[in-house]
């Protein structure tokens, strides 16, 4: 097990996998990374509001990295990675238990013109974002004023904000979208797609990829992101069983 301390070395060790590259957050927010036998583990405090250990690569190496990474960072961190890898880890390491299955989605481009009508929301108007999220997505990982959450984009239906999304927990290598929410009375009109497209377009201006996380059973959202060019990747998280 060797520690990785820079993005270049991590990119080489994980073969450019955007999931661990995003989790590293440029090594600017307490993240640490290790490699072993064709695998990497990136421990990232509060990346998208969770303490995560993102695993990527070969099973043998990943299984050797989980316990030492948890010992270094704390047992509350959640090992996670591709669904197939996590399932194999659960078989090899019975002291782990599955928490949830979800999706990592990323893209390198969005359709031209898909953000028409969306705009960045001035900070003075962010209370409108909070009010909308309270109705549209109260469990959103991204909230106004939270560490790691930057700008907010929105689409207005007349004077009111109808849909929002945030540039949140972005790194220099991978832009990230979170805090997506659309007024329940206005869903199905494509406002969410426009807002997400604006955030993605802006982030892709300075990064090769943009990504987001989505619930595995949120089929409307997955379909929306796929129309924008995002590719769905099934992933899962687990944690150490209580002793």
C-alpha positions in Angstrom: 0.0 0.0 0.0 1.5 3.3 -1.1 0.2 6.8 -0.5 -0.5 9.0 -3.4 -0.1 12.8 -2.8 -0.6 14.5 -6.2 -3.3 14.4 -8.9 -0.9 13.4 -11.7 0.1 10.2 -9.8 -3.5 9.5 -9.0 -4.6 9.9 -12.6 -2.0 7.4 -13.7 -2.8 4.9 -10.9 -6.5 5.0 -11.6 -6.1 5.2 -15.4 -8.0 8.5 -15.6 -11.2 7.2 -13.8 -13.1 10.4 -13.1 -14.8 9.1 -10.0 -11.7 8.9 -7.8 -10.2 11.9 -9.5 -13.3 13.9 -8.4 -13.2 12.5 -4.9 -9.6 13.7 -4.5 -10.8 17.3 -4.7 -7.4 18.4 -5.8 -6.0 17.2 -2.4 -7.1 20.6 -1.1 -9.8 19.6 1.5 -8.2 16.8 3.5 -8.4 14.1 0.9 -5.9 11.2 0.9 -5.2 8.4 -1.5 -3.5 5.1 -1.7 -2.7 2.4 -4.3 -2.2 -1.3 -4.1 -2.1 -4.1 -6.7 -3.9 -2.3 -9.5 -6.4 -0.4 -7.3 -6.8 3.0 -5.7 -8.7 4.3 -2.7 -9.4 8.0 -2.3 -10.7 9.1 1.1 -12.6 12.4 0.8 -14.1 14.2 3.8 -17.6 15.6 3.0 -17.4 15.2 -0.7 -21.0 15.8 -1.7 -21.9 16.0 1.9 -20.6 12.5 2.8 -17.3 11.1 4.1 -16.4 8.8 1.1 -13.7 6.3 0.3 -13.9 5.9 -3.5 -12.4 2.6 -4.7 -11.4 1.9 -8.3 -9.5 -0.9 -10.0 -8.8 -4.6 -9.3 -10.6 -6.5 -6.6 -7.5 -7.8 -4.9 -5.9 -4.4 -4.5 -9.2 -2.8 -3.4 -9.8 -5.4 -0.8 -6.4 -4.7 0.7 -7.0 -1.0 0.8 -10.4 -0.8 2.6 -9.4 -1.6 6.1 -6.2 0.6 6.2 -8.1 3.5 4.7 -10.8 3.2 7.3 -8.2 3.0 10.1 -6.6 6.2 8.8 -9.7 8.2 8.2 -12.3 6.8 10.6 -14.8 4.0 10.5 -17.6 6.4 9.6 -16.3 6.8 6.1 -18.2 4.9 3.4 -16.2 2.7 0.9 -17.8 2.9 -2.5 -17.2 2.2 -6.2 -18.6 0.4 -9.1 -21.5 -1.8 -8.1 -19.8 -5.0 -9.4 -16.7 -4.2 -7.3 -18.6 -3.4 -4.2 -20.6 -6.7 -4.4 -17.4 -8.7 -4.6 -15.9 -6.7 -1.7 -19.0 -7.6 0.4 -18.3 -11.3 -0.3 -14.7 -11.0 0.6 -15.1 -8.7 3.6 -18.1 -9.8 5.6 -17.5 -7.0 8.2 -18.8 -4.6 5.5 -22.5 -4.0 4.9 -24.3 -2.5 1.9 -25.8 1.0 2.4 -27.2 1.9 -1.0 -26.9 1.6 -4.7 -26.9 4.7 -6.8 -25.5 6.1 -10.0 -22.5 8.2 -11.0 -23.1 10.0 -14.3 -20.6 12.0 -16.3 -20.1 13.5 -19.8 -17.6 15.5 -21.8 -20.3 17.5 -23.7 -23.9 18.6 -23.7 -26.2 19.3 -26.7 -25.7 22.8 -28.2 -28.5 25.2 -27.2 -29.9 22.9 -24.5 -29.4 25.6 -21.8 -31.6 28.3 -23.5 -33.3 30.5 -21.0 -31.3 29.3 -17.9 -29.2 31.8 -16.1 -26.9 32.2 -13.1 -28.7 33.4 -10.0 -27.3 36.4 -8.2 -26.3 35.7 -4.6 -28.8 38.2 -3.3 -31.5 36.0 -4.8 -30.3 32.7 -3.2 -33.0 32.8 -0.6 -35.3 31.9 -3.5 -33.2 28.9 -4.2 -33.5 27.7 -0.6 -37.3 28.2 -0.7 -37.6 26.2 -3.9 -35.3 23.3 -2.6 -37.4 23.1 0.6 -40.4 22.2 -1.6 -38.8 20.5 -4.5 -35.8 18.6 -3.1 -35.5 19.0 0.7 -33.0 16.1 1.0 -30.6 17.7 -1.5 -27.0 17.2 -0.6 -26.3 20.7 -1.8 -27.9 23.6 0.1 -27.3 27.4 0.0 -24.3 28.4 2.1 -22.9 24.9 2.6 -19.1 24.4 2.3 -18.2 23.2 -1.1 -21.3 24.6 -2.8 -20.6 27.5 -5.1 -22.8 29.1 -7.7 -26.5 28.4 -8.4 -28.1 28.4 -11.8 -31.8 28.6 -12.4 -34.7 28.9 -14.8 -37.5 31.4 -14.2 -41.1 30.9 -15.1 -42.1 34.5 -15.1 -40.9 36.1 -11.9 -40.5 32.9 -9.9 -37.6 30.5 -9.9 -38.9 27.3 -11.3 -35.8 25.1 -11.3 -32.2 25.2 -9.9 -28.9 23.4 -9.8 -25.5 24.1 -8.2 -21.9 24.0 -9.2 -20.9 22.2 -6.1 -17.8 20.2 -5.0 -16.2 20.7 -8.4 -12.5 20.0 -8.8 -10.1 21.1 -11.4 -10.3 17.7 -13.0 -14.1 17.0 -12.8 -16.9 19.6 -12.6 -19.8 18.5 -10.4 -23.5 19.3 -10.4 -25.7 18.9 -7.3 -28.8 20.6 -5.7 -31.1 19.9 -8.7 -34.7 20.8 -8.0 -37.8 21.8 -10.0 -41.0 23.2 -8.6 -43.3 20.1 -8.3 -46.1 22.0 -10.2 -43.8 22.7 -13.1 -42.1 19.4 -13.7 -42.1 17.8 -17.1 -41.5 21.1 -19.0 -37.8 20.7 -19.4 -36.7 23.4 -17.0 -34.4 21.1 -15.1 -32.6 20.0 -18.3 -31.9 23.6 -19.2 -30.5 24.5 -15.8 -28.3 21.4 -15.6 -27.1 22.0 -19.2 -26.0 25.6 -18.2 -24.0 24.4 -15.3 -22.4 21.6 -17.3 -21.6 23.9 -20.2 -19.8 26.4 -17.9 -17.9 23.7 -16.1 -16.8 22.0 -19.3 -15.3 25.3 -20.5 -12.4 24.6 -18.1 -12.6 20.9 -17.4 -12.7 17.7 -19.5 -15.7 16.2 -17.7 -18.6 17.0 -15.6 -20.5 14.6 -13.3 -23.3 14.1 -10.8 -24.7 11.5 -8.5 -28.3 10.2 -8.9 -30.5 7.8 -7.0 -30.7 4.5 -8.8 -34.5 4.5 -8.8 -34.9 8.1 -9.9 -35.7 7.0 -13.5 -37.0 10.5 -14.7 -33.8 12.2 -13.6 -31.6 9.5 -15.1 -33.5 9.9 -18.4 -33.1 13.6 -18.3 -29.4 13.4 -17.7 -29.0 10.8 -20.5 -30.7 13.2 -22.9 -28.0 15.7 -22.0 -25.3 13.2 -22.9 -24.5 11.8 -19.4 -23.5 8.2 -19.1 -24.9 6.1 -16.2 -22.5 4.1 -14.2 -24.0 1.9 -11.4 -22.2 2.3 -8.1 -22.8 1.5 -4.5 -21.6 2.4 -1.0 -21.0 0.3 2.1 -19.8 0.8 5.6 -18.2 -1.2 8.5 -20.7 -3.2 10.6 -21.1 -2.1 14.2 -19.2 -4.2 16.6 
